[in-house]
């Protein structure tokens, strides 16, 4: 075989490898979500609060699962029960992937939401849902990290709580990826979580 033939073959192999390499460097198609894509954000990664049994919990405890975090309180008249009922439906709609979603409820009313109250409240929706409860200082720091608003509103001899109604979803590696509006339905939530689960 002549040198020129060898050279042509070598160039052909090199060219094929170059084309293959370029193909491997093509950007992945952007994921399409109904909710807000917050990929690249840094908030919430340091989440660490006690659960109802007093065990410190963090996102690292749920590695391998998508984690949906919602802030609320047990005496909430509509938003919170609606959000938790929707989360139950989301797990159902995910089918086999439902076990790969962990729902975390952070109380903004630790004064009234004792561990026993939270345990009973969450169990009424799904026994696998986890409630977190910090003292006022830790709650304030966690809410600030998540950019969550909450405040006590007097109502006669008692009070209620105003709070943000966004649900945040972290991917299986603990990175914030989605901010889901309360106005979205369970199917939109489930579709977004499924897309996220199958992309990580």
C-alpha positions as protocol buffer text, in pm:
chain_id: "A"
residue {
  index: 1
  type: UNK
  ca { x: 0 y: 0 z: 0 }
}
residue {
  index: 2
  type: UNK
  ca { x: 145 y: 335 z: -100 }
}
residue {
  index: 3
  type: UNK
  ca { x: 216 y: 619 z: 140 }
}
residue {
  index: 4
  type: UNK
  ca { x: -49 y: 838 z: -29 }
}
residue {
  index: 5
  type: UNK
  ca { x: -318 y: 572 z: 22 }
}
residue {
  index: 6
  type: UNK
  ca { x: -224 y: 532 z: 388 }
}
residue {
  index: 7
  type: UNK
  ca { x: -229 y: 907 z: 429 }
}
residue {
  index: 8
  type: UNK
  ca { x: -579 y: 933 z: 276 }
}
residue {
  index: 9
  type: UNK
  ca { x: -707 y: 659 z: 507 }
}
residue {
  index: 10
  type: UNK
  ca { x: -556 y: 826 z: 812 }
}
residue {
  index: 11
  type: UNK
  ca { x: -717 y: 1156 z: 716 }
}
residue {
  index: 12
  type: UNK
  ca { x: -1053 y: 984 z: 666 }
}
residue {
  index: 13
  type: UNK
  ca { x: -1036 y: 823 z: 1011 }
}
residue {
  index: 14
  type: UNK
  ca { x: -929 y: 1153 z: 1170 }
}
residue {
  index: 15
  type: UNK
  ca { x: -1211 y: 1339 z: 995 }
}
residue {
  index: 16
  type: UNK
  ca { x: -1465 y: 1081 z: 1110 }
}
residue {
  index: 17
  type: UNK
  ca { x: -1340 y: 1113 z: 1465 }
}
residue {
  index: 18
  type: UNK
  ca { x: -1357 y: 1491 z: 1445 }
}
residue {
  index: 19
  type: UNK
  ca { x: -1719 y: 1481 z: 1321 }
}
residue {
  index: 20
  type: UNK
  ca { x: -1808 y: 1230 z: 1596 }
}
residue {
  index: 21
  type: UNK
  ca { x: -1647 y: 1454 z: 1856 }
}
residue {
  index: 22
  type: UNK
  ca { x: -1840 y: 1753 z: 1731 }
}
residue {
  index: 23
  type: UNK
  ca { x: -2161 y: 1553 z: 1751 }
}
residue {
  index: 24
  type: UNK
  ca { x: -2087 y: 1470 z: 2114 }
}
residue {
  index: 25
  type: UNK
  ca { x: -2038 y: 1837 z: 2194 }
}
residue {
  index: 26
  type: UNK
  ca { x: -2372 y: 1951 z: 2061 }
}
residue {
  index: 27
  type: UNK
  ca { x: -2579 y: 2125 z: 2333 }
}
residue {
  index: 28
  type: UNK
  ca { x: -2857 y: 1916 z: 2480 }
}
residue {
  index: 29
  type: UNK
  ca { x: -3208 y: 2037 z: 2393 }
}
residue {
  index: 30
  type: UNK
  ca { x: -3352 y: 2261 z: 2663 }
}
residue {
  index: 31
  type: UNK
  ca { x: -3606 y: 2098 z: 2891 }
}
residue {
  index: 32
  type: UNK
  ca { x: -3957 y: 2239 z: 2865 }
}
residue {
  index: 33
  type: UNK
  ca { x: -4148 y: 2297 z: 3189 }
}
residue {
  index: 34
  type: UNK
  ca { x: -4485 y: 2445 z: 3282 }
}
residue {
  index: 35
  type: UNK
  ca { x: -4325 y: 2595 z: 3593 }
}
residue {
  index: 36
  type: UNK
  ca { x: -4034 y: 2835 z: 3616 }
}
residue {
  index: 37
  type: UNK
  ca { x: -3696 y: 2678 z: 3538 }
}
residue {
  index: 38
  type: UNK
  ca { x: -3454 y: 2795 z: 3810 }
}
residue {
  index: 39
  type: UNK
  ca { x: -3162 y: 2577 z: 3702 }
}
residue {
  index: 40
  type: UNK
  ca { x: -2838 y: 2734 z: 3822 }
}
residue {
  index: 41
  type: UNK
  ca { x: -2993 y: 2899 z: 4127 }
}
residue {
  index: 42
  type: UNK
  ca { x: -2819 y: 2846 z: 4459 }
}
residue {
  index: 43
  type: UNK
  ca { x: -3100 y: 2896 z: 4710 }
}
residue {
  index: 44
  type: UNK
  ca { x: -3219 y: 2620 z: 4942 }
}
residue {
  index: 45
  type: UNK
  ca { x: -2923 y: 2386 z: 4904 }
}
residue {
  index: 46
  type: UNK
  ca { x: -2834 y: 2433 z: 5269 }
}
residue {
  index: 47
  type: UNK
  ca { x: -3178 y: 2327 z: 5393 }
}
residue {
  index: 48
  type: UNK
  ca { x: -3135 y: 2170 z: 5737 }
}
residue {
  index: 49
  type: UNK
  ca { x: -3416 y: 2151 z: 5992 }
}
residue {
  index: 50
  type: UNK
  ca { x: -3547 y: 1894 z: 6242 }
}
residue {
  index: 51
  type: UNK
  ca { x: -3830 y: 1662 z: 6141 }
}
residue {
  index: 52
  type: UNK
  ca { x: -4117 y: 1572 z: 6375 }
}
residue {
  index: 53
  type: UNK
  ca { x: -3897 y: 1315 z: 6551 }
}
residue {
  index: 54
  type: UNK
  ca { x: -3623 y: 1570 z: 6614 }
}
residue {
  index: 55
  type: UNK
  ca { x: -3389 y: 1427 z: 6349 }
}
residue {
  index: 56
  type: UNK
  ca { x: -3195 y: 1685 z: 6150 }
}
residue {
  index: 57
  type: UNK
  ca { x: -3286 y: 1659 z: 5783 }
}
residue {
  index: 58
  type: UNK
  ca { x: -3112 y: 1794 z: 5474 }
}
residue {
  index: 59
  type: UNK
  ca { x: -3143 y: 1750 z: 5099 }
}
residue {
  index: 60
  type: UNK
  ca { x: -2859 y: 1496 z: 5114 }
}
residue {
  index: 61
  type: UNK
  ca { x: -3099 y: 1258 z: 5294 }
}
residue {
  index: 62
  type: UNK
  ca { x: -3305 y: 1233 z: 4976 }
}
residue {
  index: 63
  type: UNK
  ca { x: -3033 y: 1191 z: 4715 }
}
residue {
  index: 64
  type: UNK
  ca { x: -3169 y: 997 z: 4419 }
}
residue {
  index: 65
  type: UNK
  ca { x: -3515 y: 1152 z: 4457 }
}
residue {
  index: 66
  type: UNK
  ca { x: -3671 y: 1473 z: 4336 }
}
residue {
  index: 67
  type: UNK
  ca { x: -3766 y: 1681 z: 4640 }
}
residue {
  index: 68
  type: UNK
  ca { x: -4067 y: 1911 z: 4645 }
}
residue {
  index: 69
  type: UNK
  ca { x: -4050 y: 2173 z: 4923 }
}
residue {
  index: 70
  type: UNK
  ca { x: -4353 y: 2373 z: 5033 }
}
residue {
  index: 71
  type: UNK
  ca { x: -4386 y: 2623 z: 5320 }
}
residue {
  index: 72
  type: UNK
  ca { x: -4717 y: 2640 z: 5506 }
}
residue {
  index: 73
  type: UNK
  ca { x: -4899 y: 2574 z: 5833 }
}
residue {
  index: 74
  type: UNK
  ca { x: -5153 y: 2324 z: 5957 }
}
residue {
  index: 75
  type: UNK
  ca { x: -5431 y: 2576 z: 6031 }
}
residue {
  index: 76
  type: UNK
  ca { x: -5413 y: 2715 z: 5677 }
}
residue {
  index: 77
  type: UNK
  ca { x: -5772 y: 2720 z: 5546 }
}
residue {
  index: 78
  type: UNK
  ca { x: -5715 y: 2653 z: 5177 }
}
residue {
  index: 79
  type: UNK
  ca { x: -5372 y: 2697 z: 5014 }
}
residue {
  index: 80
  type: UNK
  ca { x: -5184 y: 2440 z: 5221 }
}
residue {
  index: 81
  type: UNK
  ca { x: -5438 y: 2156 z: 5212 }
}
residue {
  index: 82
  type: UNK
  ca { x: -5481 y: 2219 z: 4840 }
}
residue {
  index: 83
  type: UNK
  ca { x: -5105 y: 2203 z: 4786 }
}
residue {
  index: 84
  type: UNK
  ca { x: -5069 y: 1879 z: 4982 }
}
residue {
  index: 85
  type: UNK
  ca { x: -5371 y: 1718 z: 4816 }
}
residue {
  index: 86
  type: UNK
  ca { x: -5220 y: 1813 z: 4480 }
}
residue {
  index: 87
  type: UNK
  ca { x: -4889 y: 1655 z: 4584 }
}
residue {
  index: 88
  type: UNK
  ca { x: -5076 y: 1331 z: 4660 }
}
residue {
  index: 89
  type: UNK
  ca { x: -5226 y: 1342 z: 4311 }
}
residue {
  index: 90
  type: UNK
  ca { x: -4887 y: 1420 z: 4157 }
}
residue {
  index: 91
  type: UNK
  ca { x: -4742 y: 1102 z: 4310 }
}
residue {
  index: 92
  type: UNK
  ca { x: -5035 y: 904 z: 4171 }
}
residue {
  index: 93
  type: UNK
  ca { x: -4995 y: 1054 z: 3824 }
}
residue {
  index: 94
  type: UNK
  ca { x: -4623 y: 972 z: 3826 }
}
residue {
  index: 95
  type: UNK
  ca { x: -4705 y: 603 z: 3852 }
}
residue {
  index: 96
  type: UNK
  ca { x: -4387 y: 402 z: 3897 }
}
residue {
  index: 97
  type: UNK
  ca { x: -4191 y: 727 z: 3939 }
}
residue {
  index: 98
  type: UNK
  ca { x: -4405 y: 833 z: 4235 }
}
residue {
  index: 99
  type: UNK
  ca { x: -4165 y: 668 z: 4477 }
}
residue {
  index: 100
  type: UNK
  ca { x: -3888 y: 892 z: 4346 }
}
residue {
  index: 101
  type: UNK
  ca { x: -4060 y: 1210 z: 4468 }
}
residue {
  index: 102
  type: UNK
  ca { x: -4017 y: 1326 z: 4828 }
}
residue {
  index: 103
  type: UNK
  ca { x: -4256 y: 1593 z: 4953 }
}
residue {
  index: 104
  type: UNK
  ca { x: -4122 y: 1815 z: 5233 }
}
residue {
  index: 105
  type: UNK
  ca { x: -4353 y: 2051 z: 5426 }
}
residue {
  index: 106
  type: UNK
  ca { x: -4184 y: 2329 z: 5624 }
}
residue {
  index: 107
  type: UNK
  ca { x: -4409 y: 2492 z: 5884 }
}
residue {
  index: 108
  type: UNK
  ca { x: -4410 y: 2869 z: 5910 }
}
residue {
  index: 109
  type: UNK
  ca { x: -4606 y: 2842 z: 6237 }
}
residue {
  index: 110
  type: UNK
  ca { x: -4384 y: 2645 z: 6477 }
}
residue {
  index: 111
  type: UNK
  ca { x: -4566 y: 2805 z: 6772 }
}
residue {
  index: 112
  type: UNK
  ca { x: -4882 y: 2602 z: 6705 }
}
residue {
  index: 113
  type: UNK
  ca { x: -4746 y: 2332 z: 6474 }
}
residue {
  index: 114
  type: UNK
  ca { x: -4599 y: 2100 z: 6735 }
}
residue {
  index: 115
  type: UNK
  ca { x: -4436 y: 1773 z: 6623 }
}
residue {
  index: 116
  type: UNK
  ca { x: -4751 y: 1577 z: 6714 }
}
residue {
  index: 117
  type: UNK
  ca { x: -4976 y: 1819 z: 6524 }
}
residue {
  index: 118
  type: UNK
  ca { x: -4753 y: 1805 z: 6216 }
}
residue {
  index: 119
  type: UNK
  ca { x: -4727 y: 1428 z: 6229 }
}
residue {
  index: 120
  type: UNK
  ca { x: -5105 y: 1385 z: 6233 }
}
residue {
  index: 121
  type: UNK
  ca { x: -5158 y: 1653 z: 5968 }
}
residue {
  index: 122
  type: UNK
  ca { x: -4913 y: 1508 z: 5715 }
}
residue {
  index: 123
  type: UNK
  ca { x: -5029 y: 1150 z: 5779 }
}
residue {
  index: 124
  type: UNK
  ca { x: -5378 y: 1253 z: 5669 }
}
residue {
  index: 125
  type: UNK
  ca { x: -5235 y: 1321 z: 5322 }
}
residue {
  index: 126
  type: UNK
  ca { x: -4948 y: 1075 z: 5280 }
}
residue {
  index: 127
  type: UNK
  ca { x: -4744 y: 902 z: 5554 }
}
residue {
  index: 128
  type: UNK
  ca { x: -4432 y: 939 z: 5339 }
}
residue {
  index: 129
  type: UNK
  ca { x: -4454 y: 1320 z: 5337 }
}
residue {
  index: 130
  type: UNK
  ca { x: -4202 y: 1478 z: 5575 }
}
residue {
  index: 131
  type: UNK
  ca { x: -4264 y: 1783 z: 5793 }
}
residue {
  index: 132
  type: UNK
  ca { x: -3979 y: 2006 z: 5912 }
}
residue {
  index: 133
  type: UNK
  ca { x: -4001 y: 2243 z: 6207 }
}
residue {
  index: 134
  type: UNK
  ca { x: -3739 y: 2490 z: 6322 }
}
residue {
  index: 135
  type: UNK
  ca { x: -3738 y: 2743 z: 6601 }
}
residue {
  index: 136
  type: UNK
  ca { x: -3823 y: 3101 z: 6498 }
}
residue {
  index: 137
  type: UNK
  ca { x: -3459 y: 3188 z: 6426 }
}
residue {
  index: 138
  type: UNK
  ca { x: -3391 y: 2883 z: 6212 }
}
residue {
  index: 139
  type: UNK
  ca { x: -3722 y: 2922 z: 6031 }
}
residue {
  index: 140
  type: UNK
  ca { x: -3641 y: 3286 z: 5951 }
}
residue {
  index: 141
  type: UNK
  ca { x: -3299 y: 3189 z: 5813 }
}
residue {
  index: 142
  type: UNK
  ca { x: -3443 y: 2904 z: 5605 }
}
residue {
  index: 143
  type: UNK
  ca { x: -3724 y: 3117 z: 5465 }
}
residue {
  index: 144
  type: UNK
  ca { x: -3477 y: 3392 z: 5375 }
}
residue {
  index: 145
  type: UNK
  ca { x: -3259 y: 3140 z: 5194 }
}
residue {
  index: 146
  type: UNK
  ca { x: -3561 y: 3022 z: 4992 }
}
residue {
  index: 147
  type: UNK
  ca { x: -3682 y: 3382 z: 4937 }
}
residue {
  index: 148
  type: UNK
  ca { x: -4006 y: 3281 z: 5111 }
}
residue {
  index: 149
  type: UNK
  ca { x: -4234 y: 3545 z: 5263 }
}
residue {
  index: 150
  type: UNK
  ca { x: -4437 y: 3477 z: 5578 }
}
residue {
  index: 151
  type: UNK
  ca { x: -4589 y: 3683 z: 5856 }
}
residue {
  index: 152
  type: UNK
  ca { x: -4831 y: 3651 z: 6145 }
}
residue {
  index: 153
  type: UNK
  ca { x: -5167 y: 3828 z: 6095 }
}
residue {
  index: 154
  type: UNK
  ca { x: -5384 y: 3890 z: 6402 }
}
residue {
  index: 155
  type: UNK
  ca { x: -5744 y: 3769 z: 6377 }
}
residue {
  index: 156
  type: UNK
  ca { x: -5939 y: 3867 z: 6686 }
}
residue {
  index: 157
  type: UNK
  ca { x: -5804 y: 3666 z: 6978 }
}
residue {
  index: 158
  type: UNK
  ca { x: -5591 y: 3445 z: 6752 }
}
residue {
  index: 159
  type: UNK
  ca { x: -5388 y: 3481 z: 6434 }
}
residue {
  index: 160
  type: UNK
  ca { x: -5333 y: 3335 z: 6090 }
}
residue {
  index: 161
  type: UNK
  ca { x: -5027 y: 3329 z: 5866 }
}
residue {
  index: 162
  type: UNK
  ca { x: -4967 y: 3492 z: 5530 }
}
residue {
  index: 163
  type: UNK
  ca { x: -4702 y: 3307 z: 5330 }
}
residue {
  index: 164
  type: UNK
  ca { x: -4568 y: 3240 z: 4982 }
}
residue {
  index: 165
  type: UNK
  ca { x: -4740 y: 2956 z: 4799 }
}
residue {
  index: 166
  type: UNK
  ca { x: -4460 y: 2847 z: 4563 }
}
residue {
  index: 167
  type: UNK
  ca { x: -4351 y: 2483 z: 4556 }
}
residue {
  index: 168
  type: UNK
  ca { x: -3982 y: 2433 z: 4484 }
}
residue {
  index: 169
  type: UNK
  ca { x: -3848 y: 2116 z: 4325 }
}
residue {
  index: 170
  type: UNK
  ca { x: -3488 y: 1998 z: 4361 }
}
residue {
  index: 171
  type: UNK
  ca { x: -3337 y: 1737 z: 4131 }
}
residue {
  index: 172
  type: UNK
  ca { x: -3195 y: 1402 z: 4238 }
}
residue {
  index: 173
  type: UNK
  ca { x: -2859 y: 1567 z: 4316 }
}
residue {
  index: 174
  type: UNK
  ca { x: -3010 y: 1834 z: 4544 }
}
residue {
  index: 175
  type: UNK
  ca { x: -2999 y: 2124 z: 4297 }
}
residue {
  index: 176
  type: UNK
  ca { x: -3290 y: 2371 z: 4273 }
}
residue {
  index: 177
  type: UNK
  ca { x: -3456 y: 2326 z: 3934 }
}
residue {
  index: 178
  type: UNK
  ca { x: -3821 y: 2435 z: 3944 }
}
residue {
  index: 179
  type: UNK
  ca { x: -4046 y: 2694 z: 4104 }
}
residue {
  index: 180
  type: UNK
  ca { x: -4406 y: 2579 z: 4060 }
}
residue {
  index: 181
  type: UNK
  ca { x: -4693 y: 2824 z: 4095 }
}
residue {
  index: 182
  type: UNK
  ca { x: -4990 y: 2733 z: 4313 }
}
residue {
  index: 183
  type: UNK
  ca { x: -5211 y: 2808 z: 4013 }
}
residue {
  index: 184
  type: UNK
  ca { x: -5078 y: 2506 z: 3822 }
}
residue {
  index: 185
  type: UNK
  ca { x: -5271 y: 2180 z: 3833 }
}
residue {
  index: 186
  type: UNK
  ca { x: -5150 y: 1836 z: 3940 }
}
residue {
  index: 187
  type: UNK
  ca { x: -5094 y: 1722 z: 3581 }
}
residue {
  index: 188
  type: UNK
  ca { x: -4861 y: 2014 z: 3507 }
}
residue {
  index: 189
  type: UNK
  ca { x: -4671 y: 1944 z: 3829 }
}
residue {
  index: 190
  type: UNK
  ca { x: -4645 y: 1572 z: 3747 }
}
residue {
  index: 191
  type: UNK
  ca { x: -4530 y: 1638 z: 3390 }
}
residue {
  index: 192
  type: UNK
  ca { x: -4257 y: 1873 z: 3513 }
}
residue {
  index: 193
  type: UNK
  ca { x: -4137 y: 1633 z: 3784 }
}
residue {
  index: 194
  type: UNK
  ca { x: -4134 y: 1342 z: 3537 }
}
residue {
  index: 195
  type: UNK
  ca { x: -3931 y: 1546 z: 3289 }
}
residue {
  index: 196
  type: UNK
  ca { x: -3687 y: 1633 z: 3564 }
}
residue {
  index: 197
  type: UNK
  ca { x: -3658 y: 1274 z: 3689 }
}
residue {
  index: 198
  type: UNK
  ca { x: -3585 y: 1142 z: 3343 }
}
residue {
  index: 199
  type: UNK
  ca { x: -3324 y: 1407 z: 3267 }
}
residue {
  index: 200
  type: UNK
  ca { x: -3101 y: 1347 z: 3572 }
}
